[in-house]
Amino acid sequence: MYAQQSNIDWNAVSLPGIDGSTVAIVLGAGGAIGGATAHALAAMGAKVAVVTRDIERSTQLAKSLGASQPPLPAVADLSEPGSLEQLVDRVIDRLGAPAVLVNSAAISAPRRDVTEVSRDEVGRILDVNVVGAYEAVKAVAPAMRAAGYGRIVNIASIAAIRSSHGSVAYGVSKAAVIGLTEQMAVELAADGITVNCVSPGQTPTKLRSIDEAAGTPQEAAAAGHSADAIPTGRRGRLDDYVGAIVFLSSALADYITGMDISVEGGVRLVRPKSF
């Protein structure tokens, strides 16, 4: 599935710190970026835990990767207390101690005026996108500390630094993910653990809304949208985001922590024509 969408032969890519002994957990593997990341890591030889909120979805994705080391299908609910700790225990039991955590699990909501967004909706978005990210880092930290090594990559969004109408709760949640990344980087640096962030922009798929069930197929959001305002002249491809994620998951990024890499073709640098 994701191999067909890839412009890069990840089987031919080799980076230090990602090999047959590397155990990687990919949260939100049911999404486009999460699934593409799981595909890349598995193709590079890592033992990957493919995590969604639905075991059938996880099993389907794990089978689709076609990796030399069969990925582990697993489930976790970021809003459920204890779910991530149980996940990590299962990964350790089946694959070994995790060296890499990619947290791409997130939800969004339909665009609405700020006065129309309910408290419950804001709470749910913050609970999954921010508290869930915190709980994910907390769950893997003991094993990574014991090993003296770890790579944690959170996924934020250009929405954290480039506001748009109708997206207040989502944008705030992703800004908080960047702040959380910076704080966790300081907390865990002395233990050999790096914590970084990737902020995608102009992605080719739509994030699940708050009321969509786990495993809902992603829908193309880019169809018909002009790329004229993007300096690179095109919207993002999945490999654009995966490349940054894989780099930060490798030993090449040993001296990088607390950073957010914006992957958005330079659009953050351009002043809107209306100003």
C-alpha positions in Angstrom: 0.0 0.0 0.0 2.5 2.6 1.1 5.3 1.1 -0.9 3.3 2.0 -4.0 3.0 5.6 -2.9 6.8 5.9 -2.3 9.2 7.7 -4.6 12.1 6.3 -2.6 13.3 2.7 -2.4 13.6 2.5 1.3 15.1 -1.0 1.0 18.2 0.7 -0.5 18.5 3.3 2.3 20.9 2.6 5.1 21.4 4.9 8.1 23.4 4.2 11.3 21.1 3.3 14.2 18.4 1.8 12.0 19.0 -1.9 11.3 17.9 -5.4 12.2 18.4 -4.9 15.9 16.4 -1.6 16.0 12.9 -1.9 17.6 10.7 1.0 16.5 7.1 1.9 17.7 5.0 3.8 15.2 1.9 5.3 16.8 -0.8 6.4 14.4 0.3 4.0 11.7 -3.2 4.0 10.3 -2.6 7.5 9.0 -0.8 8.4 5.8 2.4 9.7 7.4 2.5 7.1 10.1 1.9 4.3 7.6 4.6 5.6 5.3 7.0 5.9 8.2 6.3 2.3 9.3 7.0 1.1 5.7 10.3 3.0 5.5 11.6 1.7 8.9 10.5 -1.8 8.1 12.1 -1.7 4.7 15.4 -0.5 6.3 15.3 -3.6 8.5 13.9 -2.4 11.8 11.5 -4.5 13.9 8.4 -2.3 13.8 5.4 -2.2 16.0 2.5 -1.0 13.8 0.1 0.7 16.2 -3.5 1.9 15.5 -6.7 1.9 17.6 -8.0 -1.1 15.8 -6.3 -4.5 15.7 -7.7 -5.5 12.3 -6.4 -2.2 10.9 -3.0 -2.8 12.5 -2.9 -6.4 11.2 -3.8 -5.3 7.7 -1.1 -2.7 7.7 1.6 -5.0 9.1 0.9 -7.5 6.4 1.0 -4.8 3.7 4.6 -3.8 4.6 6.2 -6.9 3.3 9.2 -6.5 5.6 12.0 -9.1 6.1 11.1 -9.0 9.8 7.4 -9.4 10.3 6.0 -6.2 11.9 4.1 -6.5 15.1 0.4 -5.3 14.8 -0.6 -3.6 18.0 -3.3 -1.3 19.5 -3.3 1.7 21.8 -5.7 4.4 22.6 -3.9 7.6 23.5 -6.9 8.9 25.5 -7.1 5.7 27.6 -5.0 5.7 30.8 -2.5 2.8 30.9 -3.0 1.9 27.3 0.5 3.0 26.2 2.3 1.3 29.1 0.5 -1.9 28.1 1.6 -1.4 24.5 5.3 -0.9 25.5 5.2 -4.0 27.7 3.9 -6.0 24.7 6.5 -4.6 22.4 9.3 -5.4 24.8 8.0 -8.9 25.3 7.7 -9.6 21.5 10.4 -7.5 19.9 12.7 -6.1 22.6 13.3 -2.7 24.1 12.2 0.1 21.8 15.0 2.4 20.5 12.7 4.5 18.3 9.3 6.0 19.0 7.5 7.9 16.2 4.3 9.5 17.5 2.1 10.4 14.5 -1.2 9.7 16.2 -3.5 12.7 16.2 -7.0 13.8 15.5 -8.5 17.0 14.1 -12.0 18.5 13.8 -14.1 20.1 11.2 -13.3 23.8 10.6 -15.6 26.1 12.5 -15.7 29.5 14.0 -14.0 29.8 17.4 -17.4 30.6 19.0 -18.9 27.3 17.7 -16.2 24.9 19.0 -17.4 23.1 22.1 -15.3 22.6 25.3 -15.6 18.8 24.9 -14.2 19.0 21.4 -11.3 21.1 22.5 -10.7 18.8 25.4 -10.7 15.7 23.2 -8.2 17.2 20.8 -5.8 18.3 23.5 -6.2 15.0 25.3 -5.2 12.9 22.3 -2.7 15.2 20.6 -0.9 16.7 23.6 -1.6 14.5 26.7 -1.3 11.4 24.5 2.0 12.5 23.2 3.2 13.1 26.7 2.0 9.7 27.8 3.7 8.1 24.9 7.1 9.6 25.8 6.6 8.7 29.4 5.8 5.1 28.5 9.0 4.5 26.5 11.3 6.5 28.7 12.1 3.8 31.3 13.2 1.2 28.7 15.2 3.8 26.8 16.8 5.1 29.9 17.8 1.6 30.9 19.5 1.2 27.5 21.1 4.6 27.6 19.7 5.3 24.1 16.5 6.4 22.4 15.1 8.4 19.5 11.7 10.0 20.0 10.0 11.9 17.1 6.7 13.7 17.6 4.7 14.9 14.7 3.3 18.5 15.0 2.1 20.6 12.1 2.7 23.8 10.3 -0.6 24.8 11.9 1.4 25.3 15.1 3.2 28.3 13.6 1.0 29.4 10.7 -2.6 30.0 11.9 -5.7 29.6 9.7 -9.3 30.4 10.3 -11.4 27.6 11.9 -8.5 25.5 13.2 -7.9 27.0 16.6 -8.0 23.8 18.7 -5.9 21.8 16.3 -3.4 24.6 15.9 -3.1 25.1 19.6 -2.6 21.4 20.2 0.2 21.2 17.7 1.9 24.2 19.2 1.8 22.4 22.5 3.4 19.4 20.9 6.4 21.5 19.9 6.6 22.9 23.5 6.3 19.4 24.9 9.1 18.2 22.6 11.4 20.9 23.9 10.7 20.2 27.5 11.0 16.4 27.1 14.3 16.9 25.3 15.7 18.7 28.3 14.3 16.1 30.7 15.8 13.1 28.8 19.0 14.4 27.2 21.3 13.1 30.0 19.9 9.6 29.5 21.0 9.4 25.8 17.5 10.0 24.6 16.8 12.7 21.9 13.3 14.1 21.5 12.6 16.0 18.3 9.6 17.0 16.2 8.6 17.2 12.5 5.9 19.7 11.4 4.4 18.7 8.0 2.7 21.2 5.8 0.4 20.8 2.7 0.0 17.1 3.3 -1.6 15.0 0.5 -4.2 13.5 2.9 -6.8 14.6 5.4 -6.4 13.9 9.1 -9.2 12.0 10.7 -11.8 14.3 12.3 -12.7 14.0 15.9 -15.9 12.0 15.2 -14.4 9.5 12.7 -13.8 5.9 13.8 -10.4 4.3 14.1 -9.3 2.9 10.8 -11.3 5.4 8.7 -9.6 5.7 5.3 -7.7 8.9 4.7 -9.2 11.2 2.0 -7.2 13.3 -0.4 -7.4 17.0 0.7 -5.0 18.3 -2.0 -7.1 17.7 -5.1 -7.6 20.8 -7.1 -5.6 23.1 -4.6 -3.1 25.4 -6.2 0.5 25.1 -5.2 1.3 28.6 -6.5 1.9 30.0 -2.9 4.5 27.3 -2.1 8.1 28.3 -3.1 9.0 24.8 -4.2 5.9 24.8 -6.5 4.3 21.6 -5.2 2.5 20.1 -2.3 4.2 17.7 0.1 4.7 14.0 -0.7 4.8 11.4 2.0 8.5 10.7 1.5 9.2 14.4 2.2 8.0 14.0 5.7 9.3 10.4 6.2 12.8 11.5 5.3 12.9 14.0 8.1 11.4 11.5 10.5 13.8 8.7 9.6 16.8 11.1 9.9 15.8 12.1 13.4 15.3 8.4 14.2 18.8 7.5 13.3 22.2 7.9 14.9 23.0 10.7 12.5 20.9 13.0 14.7 22.8 12.1 17.9 23.5 15.7 18.7 20.1 17.1 17.8 17.4 17.4 20.4 14.5 19.6 21.2 14.2 20.7 17.5 11.2 21.1 15.3 11.9 20.6 11.6 9.3 22.3 9.4 8.7 20.3 6.2 6.5 22.6 4.1 8.4 23.7 1.0 9.2 27.1 2.4 5.6 28.3 2.7 6.2 29.7 6.2 8.6 32.2 4.7 6.1 33.8 2.3 4.0 36.7 3.3 0.4 36.3 2.1 -0.5 38.5 -0.9 -3.4 40.0 0.9 -1.0 41.9 3.2 
